[in-house]
Amino acid sequence: MTHPAAPFTFRIATAADVAVVVALVESAYRGDSGRRGWTTESDLLDGQRTDPDDVAATIARPDSLILLAERDGRLLASCHIEKLPEGGYFGMFAVDPAQQGGGLGKAVLAEAERIARERWQCRAMHMTVIVQRDELIAWYERRGYRRTGHYKPFPYGDARFGIPLRDDLRFEVLVKDLPA
């Protein structure tokens, strides 16, 4: 594990970043590389986590962006932020498995919240997390997110979101109020 004490910078992804974002997201969530970090979904899902078309569409959509954290030109972390009617949405969060556990993820989440608040005047940040991800939900709770008890179905049958390894997956909506 590398501690993110060395400076890193934030920037907004462009179409030229699609391939590196896809590679980072896949390495953080799937397969053997994902198992190196604690955010892996490898025991719940197989297949892809995202693809170039999805990432390109996310970057191109109005009021949607992918935030990148880099050090010396190397992508360390990324997340999707979007303005929705109910507030900001935070998703597709990925930290290089070798960088996890040193505070980088906490910094990316804080920057995403700042962007949603300042760019779009969002008063809350929303996200969905697979309910079986207890350790991840606890991590978000320590950062001020609360479980809502509202659930969304997992998109079974749509391989773009992965191949489920169990039949009881669903998402819970987490919310955090953002200060004005």
N, C-alpha and C positions, 0 to 999 in steps of 0.2 A: 504494500500500500504506500502510495506517495502522498505526502501531506501537501495540500494546496497552498502552502505558505508562499511559494514562489508566485509572483504576480500572474494573474490571468485577466483577460479582457473579455468584455461582452460585445457582441454585435448581432445584427439581424441577418438571418440567412437570405441568400439570393438563389436564383435558379442554378447558379454555378456550384452551390453547396449540396445539391440533392444527393449525390452519390455518397459523400462522406457522412451526411446525416443518416441515411439508410444504414450504412455500415455500422455506425455507432449504436443506433437503436437495436439492430439485430444482435450486436455483440453483448449488449447489456441485458437483453431479455431472453434470448434463445440459445440453445445448444450448449456445448461445453464451455465456451468462453463466458456465457452468461452465468454459469455455475460458479465462476471465480468471485462474483460479486454477490451481495445479499439481495439484490432486487430481481433476481431471475424469476421467470415464469416457466422455466423448463420442465418443472414437475407438473404443471397444469396444462400447458399448451405446447404443441409442436408446430412446425411450419413457420411461416413468416410472421413478423410483428407489424411490418409496414412494407411498402414498396416505393419505387421511384415515382410512379404516377400519383400516389397518395401524398407523398411529401411535396411534389411539385404543385399539386392542387392546393395544398395547405398554405404554401408560400404565396401563391397567386391570389388567393381569396381575399376580398376586402375585409378589413378589420380582423385579420389573422396574420400571425407571424410565427416564425421559429427563431427562438433566441439561442445563440451559440456562446459557449464559454471556451476560450482558447488560451493556450500558452505557447509562445514561440511558433505560432502558425499551426499548431496541432489542436484538433478538436478534442475537448475533454468532456463536454456535457452539452445537452441541448434539451429544449422543451418547446411545446406548442402553446401559444397563448392566443385566445380569440375573444372578441367582444360579442356577447350574446345578449338577448333582451333581459335576462335575469342577472347579468353581471359578467365578469370575466370567466373564462374557462381555461384550465390548466391541464395539459395532457401530454402524452408521448414523451414523458420525462426520461432521459437517459443520461447516465454518468458512466464513463469508461470504467469497467469493473476494477481495473488497477488503481483507479483514483477514488474509489468509494471508501467511505468511513473517515474522511479527513476534513469534512466541512464544506466541500465544494457544492454538494447538492443543496445544502441549506442556503448557500449564497445565491445559487441559481433560482431557487424558489423565491427568495426575498426580492431579487431583481425582477422576476416575472410579476410578482404582486405590485411592485412599484410601477412597472410599465402599465399594467391594467388600470391602476389608480390614476396615474398622471396622464397617460395618453387617451384613455377612454372614460375617465371619471367613474370607473367601476367602484361600487360600494361593497362588493363581495366577490370572492373567487370560488368557483365551483370546480369540482373534479369528480371523476368516477374511478373507483378502485375495485378490483375483483375481491369479493368478500372473503375469500379464503386467504388473502394476503394480510393476515393479522399483524405481522411485524411491520409491514409497510404502513398500514392504517395507523398503528401506534406511533410511527415516526411522524406522520402528518398531524396526529393529535397533539404531539409535543410541540408542534409549530403553530398551534392555534386552530386547526381544522376540527370540525365536529361532525360526527356521524348524524345523518338526517333521518335514517330509517326509510328513505326512499330508494327504491331499487329499480334497475334497468336490466332487461334481459341480455344475456350474452348472445351475440349474433351467430348462433349455431348454423352451420351450413354455408357460411361465407368464409372461404379459405383466406381471404384477404386479411382477416383478423387472427389467423392461426387455426390450428387443428386441435380442438379440445381433447384432453386426455381423460376427462371425467364429464359426467352429465349434469352436474349441479352448479355450474359456474353462473354467476350473475354479478352485476356491479352495484355498489352502493354509492350514492351521491354524498360527497363530503363538501362542507362549506366553511369558509372563513370570512368574517366581516372585515373589510378593509377600512382603515381610518380615512377620514376625509382629507 
